[in-house]
Structure formats: structure tokens, C-alpha cells
Amino acid sequence: MAAAKSGDAAAFEELVNRYERKIFRLTMNITRNREDAEDSMQDAFMKAYSHLGGFQEDSRFYTWLVRIAANEALMRLRKRRPNQFSLDEPIESDDDVIPQEIEDWGPSPEQRYAQTEMRDILNGVIDQLQPDFRVAFVLRDVEGLSTGETAEALGISEAAVKSRLLRARLKLRQKLDRIFRQGGAH
């Protein structure tokens, strides 16, 4: 970090390599569109690079970068469809976007189908969340940031993060409960 701050481009490139996948996954979870996610990620790294001198090292670089990337993705989402978010837009996902857990024993075709179906159901329900709730949920529960880091990344209080997270989880629970009471989504 110190080398990157002093102008070492190779050091900043190492930071990009270290966080590129995580930042892309974050922007993809926010925008739900590969092109917007890639553009948001690139803009976030460009902004981070151009503002490195102003980075206060009282927080982690990753948290600072997450804040920039989340803002870029949200701006792109607002520009694409001001004050309106489609529930019908297809979910773009491939193995690069959704983290795969490595298992010692490969799942059977039935297990693989069930996992894919469950992931599709969950992604569909997450897509339906209001963007503010979705971002808080993704940062806290998907990316694993602490409540404090999420608050810092979003520029809101920890109480606001907890409130958004609670509302997101309740909405997810209601929607999933409705789906499973109907005997499945498909």
C-alpha cells in the first residue's frame, strides 16, 4: 500500500490483482449486469488510483475500495433506469461470478441440479430487494464485511446498516417462505 501511494504502478497493479475478483463479484451483485459490473469495477479502480494520495490509512484499503465500487455500481444502476428497477431483467451468472465451494467429493447430478436451482431461486429473490437493502445484504452476508466495515463502505451509520440488513433478511425470508410453500419456484 505504501509503495502504491508513493507512485509505484506495479504495487497498485498487485492491489488490483488481489481484489479484482471480489470487487467484480460485488459490482455484479449490485448491478446484475456483466457490462455494468465490469465498467463499475474499472471506474472504481481508476478512482482509487487517482485518489490514492488522499487515502487515510485509518481504514483498510479493501473497505475504502468497496465503498468506491459500491457507489460506482449504484450510480450506474440509477443512470440505467432512474428510480426504477426491473424485476424481469435476466440474471447473468457464470462460474466467474458466483463463488464455488470446493468439495472433497463431487456432487451427484441430482445434488448439482438442486444446488443450481436453489442458487437461482436465491439470486432471483435477492434481485427483488430494493437496491439499498440489497447492497447492505451483499456486503454483510455475501462478502462477509463486518457491520462497521459495511457502514464505512456505504457512508452510513452502523444502526442504518443493521436496519437495512434486518429489513432485507425479513423480505428474503417472506419471499422464500412464499416460494417454498408453493412447492418450488419452477
C-alpha angles and dihedrals in degrees: 000000000000091000092049091049091053090056103269102150092192090057091052089047088056089054089050091050091048096051105024097099094045093048092047091050089050095049090045091052090052101041099029087209123100097214093048090045093052092046092047091049093049092047090049092053091046091051092046091051094048092047098041091113090061095048109120109212092216087099132043117272090232092056090049090048092048090054092052093045094047090051092048092050093047091049090051090048091052092047093049095054114001113220091345131092120188119228090192099060110117118253109243110209137154135161091277093061104042114057112237120214113226112232129195091224120041115241119251118249089258092052091046091051091048091049092049092047092048091048090050091049092048093046090049092052093045089051089059093059118105107261095248091053093042093053093049090047094047095048095045105033104024103032093033099229116159120251089255093050091047091050091049093046092051096038093237135113123274088244090057090050091051091048094049091045093050092049092047092050092047092050091048091049092050094048094045091046090053091049095049095043087057089056099255139330099259 
